[in-house]
Amino acid sequence: MLKYLYIVDYWVPFPQSEYGGVINVIAENEDELFTLLSNPDEPFYNERFISLIKPNIQSAQKLTLTDNYQSGIIDAFIT
């Protein structure tokens, strides 16, 4: 199955997130990506801004992966 590396801008606005950030995620599609990013167990999760995730997914950079990788959050840099 084809997977993608998504580079998603952090969606929480200033002043809660002082400088924003990016989250790199491997996922099969945008639905799986949303599920991973809206997981309450993630340290960057903030229920107040859940409605801002999908617009950032739609504008995320999407790179096709040539090998079979496991889905998940690879790295997150947020402030």
CYANA upper distance limits for C-alpha pairs under 8 A (distance plus 0.5 A):
  1 MET  CA     28 GLU  CA      8.13
  1 MET  CA     68 ASN  CA      7.91
  2 LEU  CA     28 GLU  CA      6.90
  2 LEU  CA     64 THR  CA      8.06
  2 LEU  CA     65 LEU  CA      7.62
  2 LEU  CA     66 THR  CA      8.27
  2 LEU  CA     68 ASN  CA      7.98
  3 LYS  CA     26 ILE  CA      7.21
  3 LYS  CA     27 ALA  CA      6.11
  3 LYS  CA     28 GLU  CA      4.94
  3 LYS  CA     29 ASN  CA      7.85
  3 LYS  CA     64 THR  CA      6.85
  3 LYS  CA     65 LEU  CA      6.23
  3 LYS  CA     68 ASN  CA      7.73
  3 LYS  CA     69 TYR  CA      7.78
  3 LYS  CA     71 SER  CA      8.42
  4 TYR  CA     26 ILE  CA      6.04
  4 TYR  CA     27 ALA  CA      6.07
  4 TYR  CA     28 GLU  CA      6.57
  4 TYR  CA     29 ASN  CA      7.91
  4 TYR  CA     62 LYS  CA      6.76
  4 TYR  CA     63 LEU  CA      5.88
  4 TYR  CA     64 THR  CA      5.08
  4 TYR  CA     65 LEU  CA      5.83
  5 LEU  CA     24 ASN  CA      7.31
  5 LEU  CA     25 VAL  CA      6.15
  5 LEU  CA     26 ILE  CA      5.06
  5 LEU  CA     27 ALA  CA      7.17
  5 LEU  CA     62 LYS  CA      6.27
  5 LEU  CA     63 LEU  CA      5.56
  5 LEU  CA     64 THR  CA      6.94
  5 LEU  CA     65 LEU  CA      7.19
  6 TYR  CA     24 ASN  CA      6.21
  6 TYR  CA     25 VAL  CA      5.74
  6 TYR  CA     26 ILE  CA      6.73
  6 TYR  CA     27 ALA  CA      7.94
  6 TYR  CA     60 ALA  CA      6.70
  6 TYR  CA     61 GLN  CA      6.18
  6 TYR  CA     62 LYS  CA      5.14
  6 TYR  CA     63 LEU  CA      6.93
  7 ILE  CA     22 VAL  CA      7.08
  7 ILE  CA     23 ILE  CA      6.42
  7 ILE  CA     24 ASN  CA      5.20
  7 ILE  CA     25 VAL  CA      7.16
  7 ILE  CA     60 ALA  CA      6.03
  7 ILE  CA     61 GLN  CA      5.65
  7 ILE  CA     62 LYS  CA      7.08
  8 VAL  CA     22 VAL  CA      5.96
  8 VAL  CA     23 ILE  CA      5.69
  8 VAL  CA     24 ASN  CA      6.81
  8 VAL  CA     25 VAL  CA      8.34
  8 VAL  CA     56 ASN  CA      6.73
  8 VAL  CA     57 ILE  CA      6.62
  8 VAL  CA     59 SER  CA      8.25
  8 VAL  CA     60 ALA  CA      5.31
  8 VAL  CA     61 GLN  CA      7.35
  9 ASP  CA     20 GLY  CA      7.86
  9 ASP  CA     21 GLY  CA      6.44
  9 ASP  CA     22 VAL  CA      4.98
  9 ASP  CA     23 ILE  CA      6.94
  9 ASP  CA     56 ASN  CA      6.72
  9 ASP  CA     60 ALA  CA      7.40
 10 TYR  CA     20 GLY  CA      5.99
 10 TYR  CA     21 GLY  CA      5.49
 10 TYR  CA     22 VAL  CA      5.65
 10 TYR  CA     23 ILE  CA      7.06
 10 TYR  CA     56 ASN  CA      8.13
 10 TYR  CA     78 ILE  CA      7.38
 11 TRP  CA     20 GLY  CA      7.74
 11 TRP  CA     49 PHE  CA      7.77
 11 TRP  CA     52 LEU  CA      6.30
 11 TRP  CA     53 ILE  CA      6.51
 11 TRP  CA     56 ASN  CA      7.16
 12 VAL  CA     16 GLN  CA      7.10
 12 VAL  CA     17 SER  CA      6.27
 12 VAL  CA     20 GLY  CA      7.38
 12 VAL  CA     46 ASN  CA      8.39
 12 VAL  CA     49 PHE  CA      6.74
 12 VAL  CA     52 LEU  CA      8.13
 13 PRO  CA     17 SER  CA      6.13
 13 PRO  CA     18 GLU  CA      8.12
 13 PRO  CA     20 GLY  CA      7.47
 14 PHE  CA     18 GLU  CA      5.65
 14 PHE  CA     19 TYR  CA      7.61
 14 PHE  CA     20 GLY  CA      7.99
 17 SER  CA     78 ILE  CA      7.83
 17 SER  CA     79 THR  CA      5.71
 18 GLU  CA     79 THR  CA      6.13
 19 TYR  CA     78 ILE  CA      7.99
 19 TYR  CA     79 THR  CA      6.15
 20 GLY  CA     78 ILE  CA      6.17
 20 GLY  CA     79 THR  CA      6.20
 21 GLY  CA     76 ALA  CA      8.06
 21 GLY  CA     77 PHE  CA      5.79
 21 GLY  CA     78 ILE  CA      4.68
 21 GLY  CA     79 THR  CA      6.89
 22 VAL  CA     76 ALA  CA      6.46
 22 VAL  CA     77 PHE  CA      6.00
 22 VAL  CA     78 ILE  CA      6.86
 23 ILE  CA     73 ILE  CA      7.89
 23 ILE  CA     74 ILE  CA      8.23
 23 ILE  CA     75 ASP  CA      6.40
 23 ILE  CA     76 ALA  CA      4.77
 23 ILE  CA     77 PHE  CA      6.81
 23 ILE  CA     78 ILE  CA      8.28
 24 ASN  CA     73 ILE  CA      6.60
 24 ASN  CA     74 ILE  CA      5.94
 24 ASN  CA     75 ASP  CA      5.75
 24 ASN  CA     76 ALA  CA      6.73
 25 VAL  CA     33 LEU  CA      7.68
 25 VAL  CA     71 SER  CA      7.91
 25 VAL  CA     72 GLY  CA      6.21
 25 VAL  CA     73 ILE  CA      4.80
 25 VAL  CA     74 ILE  CA      5.81
 25 VAL  CA     75 ASP  CA      7.69
 26 ILE  CA     33 LEU  CA      8.11
 26 ILE  CA     69 TYR  CA      7.98
 26 ILE  CA     70 GLN  CA      7.70
 26 ILE  CA     71 SER  CA      5.36
 26 ILE  CA     72 GLY  CA      5.84
 26 ILE  CA     73 ILE  CA      6.85
 26 ILE  CA     74 ILE  CA      7.45
 27 ALA  CA     32 GLU  CA      6.45
 27 ALA  CA     33 LEU  CA      6.00
 27 ALA  CA     70 GLN  CA      8.50
 27 ALA  CA     71 SER  CA      5.41
 27 ALA  CA     72 GLY  CA      7.11
 28 GLU  CA     32 GLU  CA      6.90
 28 GLU  CA     33 LEU  CA      8.05
 28 GLU  CA     71 SER  CA      7.77
 29 ASN  CA     33 LEU  CA      6.76
 30 GLU  CA     34 PHE  CA      6.59
 30 GLU  CA     57 ILE  CA      7.38
 30 GLU  CA     58 GLN  CA      8.38
 31 ASP  CA     35 THR  CA      6.85
 32 GLU  CA     36 LEU  CA      6.79
 33 LEU  CA     37 LEU  CA      6.70
 33 LEU  CA     57 ILE  CA      8.24
 34 PHE  CA     38 SER  CA      6.41
 34 PHE  CA     53 ILE  CA      7.70
 34 PHE  CA     54 LYS  CA      7.40
 34 PHE  CA     57 ILE  CA      7.99
 35 THR  CA     39 ASN  CA      6.85
 36 LEU  CA     72 GLY  CA      7.29
 36 LEU  CA     73 ILE  CA      7.71
 37 LEU  CA     42 GLU  CA      8.21
 37 LEU  CA     45 TYR  CA      7.98
 37 LEU  CA     53 ILE  CA      8.12
 38 SER  CA     42 GLU  CA      8.48
 38 SER  CA     45 TYR  CA      7.00
 38 SER  CA     50 ILE  CA      7.36
 38 SER  CA     53 ILE  CA      8.33
 39 ASN  CA     45 TYR  CA      7.25
 40 PRO  CA     45 TYR  CA      6.06
 40 PRO  CA     46 ASN  CA      8.16
 40 PRO  CA     47 GLU  CA      8.40
 41 ASP  CA     45 TYR  CA      7.74
 44 PHE  CA     78 ILE  CA      8.19
 46 ASN  CA     50 ILE  CA      7.25
 49 PHE  CA     53 ILE  CA      7.83
 52 LEU  CA     56 ASN  CA      7.25
 53 ILE  CA     57 ILE  CA      6.73
 54 LYS  CA     58 GLN  CA      6.74
 55 PRO  CA     59 SER  CA      6.97
 56 ASN  CA     60 ALA  CA      6.41
 65 LEU  CA     69 TYR  CA      8.48
